[in-house]
Amino acid sequence: MKPTTRHCIILILICIVLASSSIAASSDRKIDRYALVTRHNIILTKADPLTPLSVGNGEFAFTADITGLQTFPEFHDKGMPLGTQSQWAWHSLPNPEGYKLSDVLEPYDVAGRAVPYASNGNYPRGYSPSGTWLRSNPHRLDMGRIGLRLTKSNGSLGQIDDVTKTIQMLDLWTGQLSSRFDFDGYPVLVRTICHPSHDILAVRIESSLITLGRLSVQLVFPYGSTDWRESADWSSPDRHQTQSQIGSGNAEFTRVLDSDRYYVKLLSPTKGQIELISQHEVEIKQPKGQALEVVFAFSPKMTSDPTPDFEKVRTDAESYWRDFWSKGAAIDFSDCTDTRAPELERRVVLSQYLMAINCAGSRPPQETGLVCNSWHGKFHLEMHWWHGVHFALWDRLELLERSLAWYESILPAARATAQMQGYKGVRWPKMTSPDGRESPSSVGVFLIWQQPHPIYYAELCYRTHKNRQTLEQYREVVFETTEFMASYARLDQETQRYDLGPALIPAQESYGQTRRTNLNPTFELAYWHWALETAQQWRQRLGMEREPKWDDVISKLPKPHIRDGVYTGIETEPFTIYRDHPSMVAAYGVLPRTPLVDPDIMKQTYDHVLERWDWPSTWGWDYPMLAMTAARIREPEKAVDALFLESPKNRYLANGHNYQSSRLPLYLPGNGGLLTAVAMMAAGWDNGPARPAPGFPDNGKWNIRWEGLRKMP
């Protein structure tokens, strides 16, 4: 490709973006969804270790560097790692010592009763050998690195600095990643696409370098890693096996990692030459022609299903993403005159894409989705609310429902935990993996705010499908969850009230040191009340009587503690620690009003938090949490301000990632929380103000148009 052609392409892309951005809007016409989405297509003109781009489908995702593949992974090691991950690909190290959860149980006194928690005992530093194994196994697995092998005219391998004239675009409307660059004086075009319903990556490369034998594709397989962040171990080739069957333009690989297996099919529609060049390294060359197509199909089981070619993957992906953006909800900020509106629209559009490719799978996602690992790739159930609730509000409930069946699958494990601790019903784990086993922790096992979440999800399903089928589908999860919650609340004989705790840490995890004495966190009290009452409504919808024990708990839950006119974090000392999540505001924001919370006191609490809090210690979902509370207390200006609060962790990169730190460069609860808050602010909430967009200021600057959003409870 000649430089003049490249310049024309750049100008065309810029014109498309500018034209889309300048389209006039009016409140009485339908949103031009194509214009809304494509004006936020991501265009990168240089390599950045923090902004790789991903393609995916909720079950599988592939993250690429500036070349469109994973050609220079070292460049991203200290930024945003490049991964090839799925919801099903996990690995466990052998366990010859037979480590089990009972090894790390420690008794905690709850009103004279010893309750065991997997808190790892009093191990002096870090975790015990059993705790270490149980936390890091199973771990999510990187299934393979797919990159270009670029060779210079002198025979040396290319480095990232040798890649010039880069322009990369992620077309959100079609799901196609297009990467153009020059290498050693030759232009290269790479198109990267993920199939919308299968774990398949399709790649098409065009360049004269292919014919010259200086450009090929490499697939390299790793061992599993127990590192907190890394999902691949490239230093242990003798600990795993790659069994191969290679044909003409196709190949099949069986991957053996200890007791785990997965399978990879490789198809080259252009009849590329496939060769196993080392123990775990595959190279694909194109003997003739200047175009190379390769399709990679990953699977947990051996299958005889045919692998689609590149064109089939491309058309299927284009159809899926066109439907995704055309259906469901949309918000257009192009009529707004507030200077922050274009950036908010960008964050909203990119967050929808990121949540669809990372958080719409058959299991709850990890906090970094399918981009890279965090916490060994395990998912945190208290974060599932932030990953998934927005799907229901944006009229994409089916994307949330995909993961709800997983709760039913771990009912036996959750029931066993409750029974072990002397409670009824089911106790949901905090940090877990597909098997539902709790991970040892001095903090996580004491959290309780994930317990009501499944009731909230079920209620969202019922609000969309008000039929008996929905009630029957989720009744066991709702009722078993409620049984635990009612039995966990402890009746104090002296005060005749039901307390939450001790052996408890609230959503604001800073109270870990006082877990043996913590009582009655503000947010958790309100959530307990809301969930128990909602479960009673489910009984009544099913024609059942209200459960007397649940009503007794509802009527005797204490109101949140008030000190100096504001709600504290917990009822007991130290009352409020002014760092981490200001979760007391969630009691009337994330949640609708309950009889336990006074809106006027919450309003004073909100202002108190704004004045006193240590914002650098907060997290990405705290800002939308604040916005939801500000909206409910009728402070819409503060709601918008919260979404743009100046804080290191309220940063959204060029690829839409909510950046937290070098350790956590991607934090999807922030993206999901943003979508939830904006939907609520635009469409409203039960018993909220009747005016349009009640969570946004009525000052003439926020002329928002939206379609398809659903009210928040």
C-alpha positions in Angstrom: 0.0 0.0 0.0 1.4 3.4 -1.0 1.7 6.2 1.6 -0.7 8.3 -0.3 -3.4 5.6 0.0 -2.7 5.4 3.7 -3.2 9.1 4.1 -6.5 8.9 2.3 -7.6 6.1 4.6 -6.8 8.2 7.7 -8.6 11.2 6.3 -11.7 9.1 5.5 -11.7 7.7 9.0 -11.4 11.2 10.5 -14.2 12.5 8.3 -16.5 9.6 9.3 -15.9 10.4 13.0 -16.4 14.1 12.5 -19.5 13.6 10.4 -21.0 11.3 12.9 -20.3 13.6 15.7 -21.9 16.6 14.0 -25.2 15.1 13.2 -27.9 17.2 14.7 -30.3 15.6 17.2 -33.7 16.5 18.5 -35.7 15.0 21.3 -38.6 14.0 19.0 -36.6 11.8 16.6 -35.2 8.3 16.8 -31.6 7.9 17.8 -29.2 7.2 14.9 -27.6 4.3 16.5 -25.0 3.8 13.8 -23.8 7.3 14.2 -23.9 7.1 18.0 -21.7 4.0 18.1 -19.3 4.6 15.2 -18.3 8.1 16.4 -16.6 6.2 19.2 -14.8 3.7 17.1 -11.4 3.4 18.7 -8.5 4.7 16.5 -5.0 4.3 17.7 -2.0 5.7 15.8 0.8 4.5 18.1 1.6 1.6 20.4 0.7 2.1 24.1 1.3 -0.6 26.7 -2.0 0.4 28.5 -4.3 0.4 25.5 -4.4 -2.9 23.7 -7.7 -3.7 22.0 -9.8 -6.8 22.5 -12.4 -8.8 20.5 -14.7 -11.3 22.1 -18.2 -12.6 22.8 -18.6 -12.9 26.6 -17.3 -16.5 26.7 -14.0 -15.9 24.9 -11.8 -12.9 24.2 -8.5 -12.2 22.5 -6.5 -9.1 23.3 -4.1 -7.7 20.7 -1.3 -5.2 20.4 -0.9 -2.6 17.7 -0.2 -5.3 15.1 -3.7 -6.8 15.6 -2.2 -9.9 17.2 0.0 -10.7 20.2 3.3 -10.0 18.4 5.1 -8.0 21.1 3.8 -9.3 24.5 6.8 -8.0 26.4 5.8 -4.4 25.5 2.6 -4.9 27.5 3.9 -6.9 30.4 4.1 -3.8 32.7 1.0 -2.3 31.2 -2.1 -4.3 30.1 -1.1 -8.0 29.5 -2.3 -9.7 26.3 -4.4 -12.7 26.9 -6.4 -15.4 25.1 -8.9 -16.5 27.6 -12.3 -18.2 28.0 -14.9 -18.9 30.7 -14.1 -22.6 30.7 -10.2 -22.7 30.5 -8.9 -23.3 34.0 -5.9 -25.3 35.3 -4.9 -26.7 38.7 -1.5 -27.8 39.8 -1.3 -31.3 41.3 -2.2 -31.5 44.9 -0.2 -34.5 46.3 -0.4 -33.1 49.8 -4.2 -33.3 49.6 -4.8 -29.7 50.7 -8.5 -29.0 51.5 -10.5 -26.2 52.9 -10.7 -27.7 56.4 -6.9 -27.1 56.7 -7.5 -23.3 56.8 -10.6 -23.1 59.1 -10.4 -21.0 62.2 -13.2 -20.6 64.8 -14.7 -17.3 65.5 -16.9 -16.6 68.5 -20.5 -15.5 67.6 -22.5 -15.1 70.8 -20.8 -18.0 72.4 -20.9 -20.2 69.4 -17.7 -21.2 67.5 -18.3 -20.5 63.8 -15.5 -21.8 61.4 -14.2 -19.5 58.7 -11.5 -20.2 56.1 -9.3 -17.3 57.3 -6.0 -19.3 57.2 -5.6 -19.2 60.9 -2.8 -17.2 62.5 -0.1 -17.9 60.0 2.5 -15.3 60.6 3.1 -14.0 57.1 1.2 -14.5 53.9 -0.7 -17.8 53.5 0.0 -21.3 54.7 1.0 -23.9 52.1 -2.6 -25.1 52.1 -4.0 -21.6 51.9 -1.6 -20.7 49.1 -2.6 -23.7 47.0 -6.3 -23.2 47.7 -6.2 -19.5 46.7 -4.3 -20.0 43.5 -6.0 -23.2 42.3 -7.8 -23.5 40.0 -6.4 -20.6 38.1 -7.7 -19.2 34.8 -5.5 -20.2 31.8 -4.1 -18.4 28.9 -4.8 -20.8 26.0 -2.1 -19.6 23.6 -0.3 -16.6 22.2 -1.0 -15.8 18.6 1.4 -13.3 17.0 3.3 -12.4 13.9 6.8 -13.4 13.2 8.4 -10.5 11.3 11.8 -10.9 9.8 14.0 -8.0 8.5 15.9 -8.2 5.3 19.1 -8.9 7.2 17.4 -12.0 8.8 16.9 -10.5 12.3 13.6 -10.6 14.0 11.6 -7.4 14.1 11.0 -5.4 17.3 8.1 -3.1 18.1 10.2 -0.1 17.2 10.5 -1.5 13.7 6.7 -1.2 13.2 5.9 2.3 11.8 3.1 4.3 10.3 0.6 2.5 12.6 -3.1 3.0 12.4 -5.5 0.6 14.2 -9.2 0.8 14.4 -11.8 -1.2 16.4 -15.0 -0.9 14.4 -17.6 -1.3 17.2 -20.5 -1.7 14.7 -19.0 -4.8 13.1 -16.6 -6.1 15.9 -13.7 -6.1 13.5 -10.2 -4.9 14.5 -8.2 -3.6 11.6 -4.5 -2.9 12.0 -2.3 -1.2 9.4 1.4 -0.7 9.7 4.7 -0.7 7.8 7.5 -3.1 8.6 10.9 -2.8 6.9 9.4 -0.6 4.2 6.5 -2.9 3.4 2.8 -2.3 4.4 0.9 -4.9 6.4 -2.9 -5.1 7.0 -4.2 -7.4 9.7 -7.9 -8.0 10.3 -8.9 -9.7 13.6 -12.4 -11.0 14.4 -14.0 -13.2 17.1 -16.9 -15.4 16.3 -20.0 -14.2 18.2 -21.0 -17.6 19.7 -18.0 -19.8 19.5 -14.5 -19.6 20.9 -13.1 -18.9 17.5 -10.6 -16.2 16.4 -10.2 -15.5 12.7 -7.3 -13.6 11.2 -6.6 -12.3 7.7 -3.2 -10.8 6.8 -2.3 -9.0 3.6 1.3 -8.1 2.8 4.1 -8.6 0.2 6.2 -9.9 3.2 4.1 -13.1 3.1 5.3 -14.0 -0.4 8.9 -13.0 0.6 8.8 -15.5 3.5 9.3 -12.8 6.0 5.9 -12.8 7.7 4.2 -15.7 9.3 1.8 -16.4 12.2 2.9 -18.2 15.3 0.8 -20.0 17.9 2.7 -20.7 21.2 1.2 -22.7 24.1 2.0 -22.0 27.8 1.7 -23.9 31.1 -0.7 -22.6 33.7 0.5 -19.9 36.2 -0.3 -19.5 39.9 0.8 -15.9 39.8 -1.7 -13.4 41.0 -1.8 -11.6 37.7 -0.1 -13.8 35.0 -2.2 -16.4 33.3 0.7 -18.1 31.5 3.9 -19.7 32.5 6.3 -19.7 29.6 9.3 -21.1 31.6 8.0 -24.7 32.1 7.9 -26.4 28.7 8.4 -29.9 30.2 5.4 -29.6 32.5 2.8 -29.8 29.7 2.2 -31.5 26.4 1.1 -30.5 22.9 -0.2 -33.4 20.8 -0.6 -32.5 17.2 -2.2 -33.8 14.0 -1.3 -31.6 11.0 -2.8 -31.8 7.6 -2.9 -29.6 4.5 -4.2 -26.2 5.6 -5.6 -27.6 8.9 -4.4 -29.0 12.2 -5.7 -30.3 15.5 -3.9 -29.9 18.8 -4.6 -31.6 22.2 -3.3 -29.7 25.1 -2.4 -31.7 28.3 -1.7 -29.8 31.5 -1.6 -32.2 34.4 -5.2 -33.5 34.7 -6.6 -30.7 32.5 -7.2 -30.9 28.8 -8.3 -28.5 26.0 -8.3 -28.7 22.2 -7.4 -26.3 19.4 -8.3 -26.6 15.8 -6.5 -24.6 13.2 -7.8 -23.9 9.7 -6.1 -21.9 7.0 -8.7 -21.3 4.2 -5.8 -19.9 2.0 -4.0 -23.3 2.4 -1.3 -22.0 4.7 1.6 -24.3 5.5 1.3 -25.4 9.2 4.4 -26.7 11.0 5.2 -27.6 14.6 8.6 -25.9 14.9 9.3 -26.7 18.6 7.6 -28.5 21.5 4.8 -26.0 21.9 5.2 -23.7 19.0 3.3 -23.7 15.7 4.1 -21.6 12.6 1.8 -20.9 9.7 3.3 -19.7 6.5 1.7 -18.9 3.1 3.8 -20.4 0.3 1.9 -18.5 -2.5 0.0 -15.3 -2.6 0.0 -12.1 -0.5 -2.9 -13.0 1.8 -2.9 -15.4 4.7 -6.0 -16.5 6.5 -6.0 -18.5 9.8 -8.9 -19.5 12.0 -8.3 -20.8 15.5 -11.0 -22.7 17.3 -10.6 -23.5 21.0 -12.7 -26.0 22.9 -12.9 -27.8 26.3 -13.9 -31.0 24.4 -12.9 -32.8 21.3 -15.4 -32.0 18.6 -16.1 -32.9 15.0 -17.8 -29.6 14.3 -16.4 -28.0 11.1 -14.4 -24.8 11.6 -15.8 -21.8 9.7 -13.6 -19.9 7.4 -12.6 -16.2 7.8 -15.4 -14.8 5.8 -18.1 -16.8 7.7 -16.7 -15.5 11.0 -16.6 -12.0 9.7 -20.2 -12.0 8.5 -21.5 -13.7 11.6 -19.7 -11.1 13.8 -21.0 -8.2 11.8 -24.5 -9.5 12.0 -24.2 -10.0 15.8 -22.8 -6.6 16.6 -25.2 -4.8 14.3 -28.1 -6.5 16.2 -26.4 -5.8 19.6 -26.3 -2.1 18.9 -29.6 -1.9 17.1 -31.5 -3.7 19.9 -31.4 -3.0 23.6 -31.1 0.5 24.9 -29.2 3.5 23.8 -28.4 7.0 25.1 -27.4 9.9 22.9 -25.7 12.9 24.5 -25.2 14.9 21.2 -27.8 17.5 22.1 -26.1 18.2 25.5 -24.1 21.4 25.9 -22.3 20.5 29.1 -18.7 20.2 28.2 -18.5 16.8 29.9 -21.2 15.2 27.8 -19.0 13.9 24.9 -16.6 12.2 27.3 -19.5 10.6 29.2 -21.0 9.3 25.9 -17.6 7.9 25.0 -17.3 6.1 28.3 -20.9 4.7 28.0 -20.5 3.4 24.5 -17.1 1.8 25.1 -18.3 0.3 28.4 -21.2 -1.4 26.7 -18.7 -3.1 24.3 -16.3 -4.1 27.1 -19.0 -5.6 29.2 -20.5 -7.5 26.3 -17.1 -9.2 25.4 -15.9 -9.7 29.0 -18.9 -10.1 31.3 -21.8 -11.7 29.4 -20.7 -15.3 29.8 -22.0 -18.4 31.5 -20.2 -17.6 34.7 -19.6 -14.5 36.7 -16.5 -12.7 35.4 -13.3 -11.9 37.0 -12.7 -8.2 37.7 -10.4 -7.9 34.7 -12.7 -10.0 32.5 -11.1 -12.1 29.8 -8.3 -9.5 29.1 -5.8 -10.6 31.8 -5.8 -12.2 35.2 -6.3 -10.7 38.6 -6.7 -12.7 41.8 -5.5 -15.8 39.9 -8.4 -15.3 37.4 -11.1 -16.1 40.1 -14.3 -14.1 40.2 -15.7 -12.2 43.2 -19.4 -12.6 43.7 -19.8 -9.3 45.5 -18.7 -7.7 42.2 -21.1 -9.6 40.1 -23.7 -6.9 40.8 -21.5 -4.3 39.2 -20.6 -6.6 36.3 -24.2 -7.6 35.5 -27.0 -5.4 36.7 -26.6 -2.9 33.9 -27.6 -5.6 31.4 -31.1 -5.6 32.8 -31.4 -1.8 32.8 -30.2 -1.6 29.2 -32.8 -4.1 28.1 -30.2 -6.8 27.6 -31.4 -9.1 30.4 -30.4 -12.2 28.5 -26.8 -11.3 28.9 -27.1 -11.3 32.7 -29.2 -14.4 32.7 -26.5 -16.4 31.0 -24.5 -16.5 34.3 -27.4 -17.0 36.7 -27.7 -20.7 36.1 -24.2 -21.0 37.6 -25.7 -20.1 41.1 -28.0 -23.1 40.8 -25.0 -25.3 39.9 -23.2 -24.5 43.1 -26.2 -24.8 45.4 -24.7 -28.0 47.0 -21.4 -26.3 47.8 -23.1 -23.1 49.1 -25.4 -25.2 51.2 -22.5 -27.2 52.7 -20.8 -23.9 53.7 -23.9 -22.7 55.5 -24.4 -26.1 57.3 -20.7 -26.2 58.3 -21.2 -22.8 60.0 -24.5 -23.7 61.6 -26.8 -21.7 59.3 -29.7 -22.6 57.2 -30.0 -22.2 53.4 -27.0 -21.4 51.2 -24.0 -19.1 51.9 -22.5 -17.8 48.7 -18.7 -17.6 48.5 -16.8 -14.5 47.8 -13.6 -15.3 45.8 -14.3 -18.4 43.8 -14.0 -20.4 40.6 -16.4 -22.6 38.6 -16.6 -25.2 41.3 -17.9 -22.6 43.8 -15.3 -23.4 46.5 -14.4 -20.5 48.8 -10.9 -19.2 48.6 -9.0 -18.7 52.0 -8.7 -15.1 53.0 -8.4 -12.9 56.1 -11.0 -10.6 54.5 -13.1 -12.1 51.8 -14.7 -14.9 53.8 -16.2 -12.4 56.2 -18.0 -10.3 53.6 -21.7 -10.7 53.5 -23.0 -8.1 50.9 -22.8 -10.7 48.1 -25.5 -12.8 49.9 -28.6 -10.7 48.8 -27.3 -10.3 45.2 -29.0 -13.4 43.7 -32.3 -12.0 45.0 -31.7 -8.7 43.3 -30.9 -10.5 40.0 -34.0 -12.6 40.2 -36.1 -9.5 40.9 -34.7 -7.8 37.8 -35.7 -10.9 35.8 -39.2 -10.8 37.2 -39.5 -7.1 36.4 -38.9 -7.9 32.8 -40.8 -11.2 32.7 -43.7 -11.0 35.1 -44.8 -14.6 34.9 -44.8 -17.7 37.0 -42.2 -19.3 34.9 -39.6 -16.8 36.1 -40.8 -17.2 39.7 -40.4 -21.0 39.5 -37.0 -20.7 37.7 -35.4 -18.7 40.5 -37.5 -19.7 43.5 -34.9 -22.1 45.0 -32.1 -19.6 44.8 -34.2 -16.8 46.2 -35.6 -18.9 49.1 -32.4 -20.7 50.0 -30.6 -17.4 50.0 -33.2 -15.9 52.2 -33.0 -18.8 54.6 -29.4 -18.1 55.2 -29.9 -14.4 55.6 -32.6 -14.9 58.2 -30.5 -17.4 60.1 -27.4 -15.3 59.9 -29.1 -12.4 61.6 -28.6 -13.0 65.3 -31.3 -12.2 67.8 -29.8 -10.3 70.8 -31.9 -11.4 73.8 -31.3 -8.2 75.7 -32.1 -5.7 73.0 -34.5 -8.0 71.1 -33.1 -7.0 67.8 -31.4 -9.0 65.0 -27.8 -8.0 64.6 -25.5 -8.6 61.6 -22.2 -9.8 62.9 -19.7 -10.2 64.5 -17.1 -12.2 62.4 -18.1 -9.7 59.7 -16.4 -7.3 57.3 -18.6 -4.8 55.4 -18.3 -3.8 51.8 -15.8 -1.2 53.0 -13.1 -3.7 53.7 -11.0 -1.3 55.8 -12.6 -2.8 59.0 -10.7 -6.1 58.6 -8.8 -5.7 61.8 -12.0 -5.5 63.9 -13.8 -8.4 62.2 -14.3 -10.1 65.5 -16.4 -7.2 66.9 -17.9 -5.5 63.8 -21.7 -5.1 64.0 -24.5 -3.8 61.7 -22.9 -2.1 58.7 -25.2 0.6 57.3 -25.4 -0.8 53.7 -25.7 -4.4 54.7 -28.6 -3.6 57.1 -30.6 -1.9 54.4 -29.7 -4.7 51.9 -30.9 -7.3 54.4 -34.2 -5.5 54.8 -34.8 -5.1 51.1 -33.9 -8.7 50.2 -36.0 -10.3 53.0 -39.0 -8.2 52.0 -38.5 -8.9 48.3 -38.3 -12.7 49.1 -41.6 -12.4 51.0 -43.1 -10.8 47.9 -41.9 -13.7 45.9 -43.7 -16.1 48.2 -46.9 -14.1 47.8 -46.6 -14.0 44.0 -46.4 -17.8 44.2 -49.6 -18.0 46.3 -47.7 -18.8 49.5 -48.0 -17.3 52.9 -45.4 -14.9 54.2 -42.7 -16.7 56.2 -43.1 -15.7 59.9 -39.4 -15.9 60.7 -38.4 -13.7 57.9 -41.0 -11.1 59.0 -39.6 -11.3 62.5 -36.2 -10.5 61.3 -37.5 -7.7 59.0 -39.3 -6.0 61.9 -36.4 -6.3 64.3 -33.5 -5.2 62.2 -31.8 -2.2 63.8 -31.6 1.1 62.0 -28.1 2.1 60.9 -26.0 3.9 63.4 -26.0 7.7 63.4 -23.1 9.7 64.8 -22.9 13.5 64.7 -26.0 13.5 62.4 -24.6 11.2 59.7 -24.6 7.4 59.1 -21.4 5.6 60.1 -19.8 2.7 58.3 -20.6 0.3 61.1 -22.4 0.5 64.5 -19.3 -0.3 66.6 -15.9 1.3 66.9 -14.2 2.7 64.9 -17.6 3.7 63.5 -16.3 5.2 60.2 -12.9 4.9 58.5 -12.5 7.5 55.8 -10.9 5.5 53.1 -11.8 2.7 50.7 -15.4 2.3 49.6 -17.8 4.9 51.2 -20.4 2.1 51.2 -22.8 3.7 53.7 -24.2 5.8 50.9 -25.1 2.7 48.9 -27.9 2.1 51.5 -30.0 4.7 49.6 -28.6 4.7 46.1 -27.7 1.3 45.0 -30.8 0.3 47.0 -34.2 1.9 46.9 -35.5 3.4 50.1 -36.2 1.1 53.0 -37.8 2.0 56.4 -34.3 1.8 57.9 -32.9 4.8 56.0 -33.8 8.5 56.4 -33.2 10.4 53.1 -32.5 13.6 55.0 -29.8 11.9 57.1 -28.4 10.3 54.0 -28.2 13.7 52.3 -26.1 15.0 55.3 -24.0 11.8 55.1 -23.4 12.3 51.4 -22.0 15.8 52.0 -20.0 14.6 54.9 -18.4 11.9 52.7 -17.6 14.4 50.0 -15.8 16.6 52.6 -13.9 14.0 54.5 -13.1 11.0 52.2 -9.6 9.9 51.1 -10.4 9.7 47.3 -7.2 8.1 46.1 -8.1 5.0 48.2 -11.4 4.6 46.5 -12.2 2.2 43.6 -13.9 2.5 40.2 -17.4 1.5 41.2 -17.4 4.0 44.1 -18.1 7.0 41.7 -21.2 5.5 40.1 -22.3 4.4 43.6 -22.1 8.0 44.7 -23.9 9.2 41.6 -26.9 6.8 42.3 -27.2 8.1 45.8 -27.0 11.8 44.7 -29.8 11.1 42.2 -32.0 9.6 44.8 -31.5 12.4 47.3 -32.5 14.8 44.5 -29.0 16.3 43.9 -28.5 15.7 40.2 -25.7 18.2 39.8 -23.8 16.1 42.4 -24.7 12.9 40.6 -22.9 14.1 37.4 -20.0 15.5 39.5 -19.6 12.1 41.1 -19.2 10.4 37.6 -16.3 12.9 37.0 -14.9 13.0 40.5 -11.1 13.8 40.3 -9.5 10.6 41.5 -6.7 8.4 40.2 -9.1 5.4 39.8 -11.8 7.3 37.9 -9.7 7.3 34.8 -10.9 5.8 31.5 -8.3 5.0 28.9 -8.5 5.3 25.1 -9.7 1.7 24.9 -12.4 2.4 27.5 -10.7 0.5 30.3 -11.3 1.9 33.8 -7.7 2.1 35.0 -7.0 1.6 38.7 -3.2 1.1 39.1 -0.3 -0.7 37.4 -1.4 -3.8 39.3 -5.0 -3.5 38.1 -4.9 -1.7 34.8 -8.4 -2.8 33.9 -11.4 -2.8 36.3 -14.7 -3.8 34.8 -16.8 -3.1 37.9 -16.1 0.6 37.2 -17.4 0.2 33.6 -20.5 -1.7 34.7 -21.2 0.6 37.5 -21.1 3.6 35.1 -23.6 1.9 32.9 -25.9 1.2 35.8 -25.7 4.8 37.2 -26.2 6.4 33.8 -29.2 4.2 33.0 -30.8 5.1 36.4 -30.1 8.8 36.0 -31.7 8.8 32.5 -34.7 6.4 32.9 -35.3 7.0 36.6 -36.2 4.6 39.4 -39.3 3.4 41.2 -41.2 6.3 42.9 -38.6 8.8 41.6 -39.3 12.2 40.1 -41.6 12.2 37.1 -39.5 14.5 34.9 -37.3 13.3 32.0 -33.8 12.2 33.0 -34.4 12.8 36.7 -30.8 12.0 37.7 -29.3 14.7 35.4 -29.5 18.4 36.1 -32.6 20.2 34.7 -30.5 23.2 33.7 -30.8 23.1 29.9 -27.4 21.6 29.4 -28.3 17.9 29.6 -30.7 17.3 26.8 -30.5 13.6 26.8 -32.3 11.3 24.4 -32.6 7.6 25.2 -34.4 4.5 24.1 -35.2 1.2 25.7 -33.9 1.8 29.2 -35.7 0.2 32.2 -36.2 1.9 35.5 -34.1 0.8 38.4 -35.8 -0.6 41.5 
